[in-house]
Amino acid sequence: MLRGDGLGRTRSVSIPDTILYISTAGCHSGGFRVQLPFSIEEFLAVFRAYNVAVWPGQVALYLLGVALISLALRGFSRWGIAGGLALLWAWMGAVYHLAFFSAINPAARLFGGAFLLQAGLWIVWARRAPGLKFQPSDASRRFAGWALLGYAFIVYPILNVALGHEYPTMPTFGAPCPTTIATLGLLTWATPRPPWFVWLVPVLWAVVGTSAAFTLGVREDLGLLAAAILAIAAQLTSRRAAAPA
């Protein structure tokens, strides 16, 4: 049975504190000394507790992500990929946010609810788009998708190590930041063009994660906002991405 990190502290939270929570949730600290409503040590302890408790779940989640890419390349339609995305976002909402990060951050309950909502939206999208596929016919979307997926699965973990973020106190695939980048990569490949409601939570989380990157010096997460901009731009500029029904 999965448990939180065991810190279990009761905190009084003001509105400014909540803003700080939102700007730092789910992304790794770069060691900068900033004033937070929880200590850097407690924040890193959440990653440590999560990674130790769910092992070897991170491997399974990584393989699930690779499987989604394989399904897209092989031309499988909506249900397999939408179902996999729903599983990943439900995991982040229920396990990372609600079971672990909420131990030190009350705002994680809000984040967890948003991620669980997003998990359901993947299924709604698949149901409403019977012709949904993840095989773009134009080179720009293919390139953009590969760039984002390569960053999420290869570059991001390399940067973690290069920047001195050692396991288990580091975000692994299945944590919000790298998984959001991978999600945006798959959205870049989607045809017809994804409706606005499936972009909402990933793009908002990209803003949240990027604010943490600037505030705390989390350089690997600077890719989040760039990923959202690239994914949206690639879809909007594609002449062959038809509008959703």
C-alpha positions as semicolon CSV with decimal commas, in nm:
position;residue;x (nm);y (nm);z (nm)
1;M;0,000;0,000;0,000
2;L;0,144;0,335;-0,104
3;R;0,191;0,595;0,165
4;G;0,310;0,953;0,180
5;D;0,656;1,054;0,296
6;G;0,557;1,040;0,663
7;L;0,627;1,405;0,739
8;G;0,265;1,454;0,846
9;R;0,303;1,811;0,964
10;T;0,008;2,044;1,016
11;R;0,057;2,386;0,865
12;S;-0,138;2,709;0,854
13;V;-0,144;2,828;0,496
14;S;-0,193;3,187;0,382
15;I;-0,277;3,304;0,030
16;P;0,087;3,407;-0,036
17;D;0,197;3,063;0,082
18;T;-0,044;2,900;-0,162
19;I;0,103;3,105;-0,449
20;L;0,445;2,975;-0,351
21;Y;0,305;2,620;-0,341
22;I;0,172;2,660;-0,695
23;S;0,502;2,795;-0,824
24;T;0,705;2,504;-0,684
25;A;0,482;2,196;-0,701
26;G;0,598;1,873;-0,864
27;C;0,938;1,998;-0,990
28;H;1,284;1,937;-0,858
29;S;1,471;2,197;-0,653
30;G;1,793;2,326;-0,797
31;G;1,934;2,403;-0,451
32;F;1,857;2,775;-0,449
33;R;1,790;2,927;-0,105
34;V;1,442;3,070;-0,137
35;Q;1,183;3,127;0,128
36;L;0,926;2,848;0,105
37;P;0,646;2,732;0,336
38;F;0,832;2,400;0,355
39;S;1,204;2,337;0,362
40;I;1,408;2,220;0,063
41;E;1,493;1,909;0,264
42;E;1,124;1,826;0,309
43;F;1,061;1,888;-0,060
44;L;1,338;1,651;-0,164
45;A;1,215;1,400;0,093
46;V;0,889;1,378;-0,102
47;F;1,074;1,269;-0,416
48;R;1,279;1,026;-0,211
49;A;0,973;0,876;-0,045
50;Y;0,783;0,858;-0,374
51;N;1,066;0,693;-0,568
52;V;1,144;0,441;-0,295
53;A;0,779;0,351;-0,235
54;V;0,676;0,302;-0,598
55;W;0,990;0,123;-0,722
56;P;0,999;-0,042;-0,976
57;G;0,688;0,145;-1,087
58;Q;0,900;0,416;-1,250
59;V;1,034;0,156;-1,492
60;A;0,682;0,042;-1,578
61;L;0,570;0,402;-1,633
62;Y;0,869;0,472;-1,857
63;L;0,793;0,159;-2,060
64;L;0,429;0,265;-2,083
65;G;0,541;0,596;-2,230
66;V;0,763;0,417;-2,483
67;A;0,472;0,186;-2,567
68;L;0,252;0,489;-2,644
69;I;0,512;0,613;-2,892
70;S;0,522;0,267;-3,049
71;L;0,143;0,260;-3,081
72;A;0,149;0,600;-3,249
73;L;0,417;0,495;-3,497
74;R;0,231;0,175;-3,582
75;G;-0,086;0,366;-3,662
76;F;-0,301;0,248;-3,374
77;S;-0,596;0,477;-3,320
78;R;-0,737;0,662;-3,027
79;W;-0,820;0,416;-2,749
80;G;-0,475;0,274;-2,681
81;I;-0,298;0,608;-2,662
82;A;-0,582;0,795;-2,489
83;G;-0,611;0,512;-2,237
84;G;-0,236;0,521;-2,168
85;L;-0,242;0,898;-2,120
86;A;-0,540;0,861;-1,885
87;L;-0,344;0,609;-1,677
88;L;-0,038;0,835;-1,657
89;W;-0,238;1,141;-1,554
90;A;-0,444;0,947;-1,302
91;W;-0,118;0,817;-1,153
92;M;0,027;1,167;-1,123
93;G;-0,292;1,300;-0,967
94;A;-0,366;1,018;-0,722
95;V;-0,017;0,889;-0,639
96;Y;0,227;1,176;-0,674
97;H;0,008;1,471;-0,576
98;L;-0,249;1,325;-0,336
99;A;-0,051;1,044;-0,174
100;F;0,289;1,215;-0,149
101;F;0,314;1,586;-0,223
102;S;0,005;1,671;-0,019
103;A;0,198;1,566;0,293
104;I;0,381;1,900;0,282
105;N;0,170;2,103;0,040
106;P;-0,207;2,148;0,083
107;A;-0,229;2,289;-0,273
108;A;-0,134;1,944;-0,402
109;R;-0,496;1,842;-0,342
110;L;-0,599;2,100;-0,602
111;F;-0,331;1,978;-0,842
112;G;-0,432;1,618;-0,783
113;G;-0,793;1,695;-0,865
114;A;-0,693;1,876;-1,185
115;F;-0,476;1,585;-1,298
116;L;-0,755;1,334;-1,228
117;L;-0,992;1,552;-1,429
118;Q;-0,741;1,552;-1,714
119;A;-0,727;1,172;-1,700
120;G;-1,099;1,164;-1,769
121;L;-1,069;1,422;-2,047
122;W;-0,840;1,192;-2,246
123;I;-1,122;0,936;-2,258
124;V;-1,380;1,203;-2,347
125;W;-1,157;1,320;-2,631
126;A;-1,113;0,967;-2,768
127;R;-1,486;0,909;-2,758
128;R;-1,563;1,234;-2,942
129;A;-1,298;1,186;-3,213
130;P;-1,348;0,845;-3,379
131;G;-1,086;0,926;-3,644
132;L;-0,819;1,027;-3,394
133;K;-0,467;0,916;-3,486
134;F;-0,116;1,017;-3,388
135;Q;0,053;1,005;-3,729
136;P;0,104;1,358;-3,864
137;S;0,151;1,381;-4,237
138;D;0,351;1,705;-4,223
139;A;0,720;1,716;-4,138
140;S;0,694;2,009;-3,897
141;R;0,467;1,825;-3,654
142;R;0,668;1,505;-3,683
143;F;0,986;1,693;-3,598
144;A;0,828;1,890;-3,312
145;G;0,678;1,575;-3,160
146;W;1,007;1,387;-3,177
147;A;1,190;1,683;-3,023
148;L;0,955;1,693;-2,723
149;L;0,947;1,316;-2,675
150;G;1,325;1,299;-2,703
151;Y;1,357;1,569;-2,440
152;A;1,118;1,396;-2,201
153;F;1,260;1,044;-2,233
154;I;1,630;1,103;-2,299
155;V;1,747;1,460;-2,241
156;Y;1,551;1,525;-1,920
157;P;1,698;1,232;-1,720
158;I;2,046;1,309;-1,854
159;L;2,011;1,671;-1,742
160;N;1,894;1,553;-1,400
161;V;2,219;1,366;-1,350
162;A;2,436;1,631;-1,515
163;L;2,291;1,899;-1,286
164;G;2,364;1,693;-0,976
165;H;2,016;1,561;-0,901
166;E;2,079;1,210;-0,779
167;Y;1,827;0,928;-0,749
168;P;1,604;0,894;-0,550
169;T;1,578;1,271;-0,486
170;M;1,495;1,348;-0,848
171;P;1,181;1,351;-1,066
172;T;1,141;1,035;-1,270
173;F;0,905;0,963;-1,557
174;G;0,557;0,949;-1,404
175;A;0,622;1,270;-1,208
176;P;0,444;1,576;-1,348
177;C;0,716;1,769;-1,530
178;P;0,874;1,510;-1,764
179;T;0,539;1,339;-1,821
180;T;0,374;1,667;-1,922
181;I;0,646;1,728;-2,181
182;A;0,593;1,379;-2,324
183;T;0,217;1,439;-2,333
184;L;0,267;1,760;-2,530
185;G;0,483;1,566;-2,774
186;L;0,200;1,321;-2,841
187;L;-0,050;1,606;-2,872
188;T;0,172;1,754;-3,142
189;W;0,122;1,437;-3,348
190;A;-0,256;1,418;-3,303
191;T;-0,486;1,439;-3,605
192;P;-0,743;1,594;-3,615
193;R;-0,629;1,893;-3,412
194;P;-0,692;1,834;-3,039
195;P;-0,976;2,040;-2,886
196;W;-0,900;2,313;-2,635
197;F;-1,006;2,116;-2,329
198;V;-0,728;1,856;-2,360
199;W;-0,465;2,133;-2,373
200;L;-0,583;2,319;-2,064
201;V;-0,425;2,128;-1,774
202;P;-0,099;2,037;-1,955
203;V;-0,044;2,398;-2,060
204;L;-0,129;2,534;-1,715
205;W;0,111;2,284;-1,562
206;A;0,379;2,395;-1,808
207;V;0,338;2,748;-1,670
208;V;0,352;2,619;-1,311
209;G;0,665;2,416;-1,377
210;T;0,837;2,696;-1,563
211;S;0,774;2,937;-1,278
212;A;0,951;2,689;-1,051
213;A;1,235;2,663;-1,301
214;F;1,291;3,039;-1,289
215;T;1,226;3,073;-0,916
216;L;1,442;2,783;-0,800
217;G;1,685;2,742;-1,087
218;V;1,543;2,409;-1,206
219;R;1,706;2,427;-1,545
220;E;1,576;2,099;-1,684
221;D;1,219;2,224;-1,636
222;L;1,277;2,529;-1,855
223;G;1,172;2,293;-2,133
224;L;0,812;2,287;-2,008
225;L;0,688;2,620;-2,138
226;A;0,893;2,582;-2,454
227;A;0,726;2,243;-2,505
228;A;0,378;2,392;-2,470
229;I;0,454;2,675;-2,712
230;L;0,612;2,440;-2,966
231;A;0,326;2,189;-2,948
232;I;0,053;2,452;-2,989
233;A;0,240;2,635;-3,264
234;A;0,301;2,313;-3,457
235;Q;-0,068;2,225;-3,443
236;L;-0,191;2,573;-3,531
237;T;0,044;2,616;-3,826
238;S;-0,024;2,272;-3,971
239;R;-0,233;2,305;-4,281
240;R;-0,349;1,944;-4,261
241;A;-0,458;1,934;-3,894
242;A;-0,832;1,957;-3,930
243;A;-1,044;2,117;-3,661
244;P;-1,219;1,870;-3,422
245;A;-1,576;1,774;-3,491
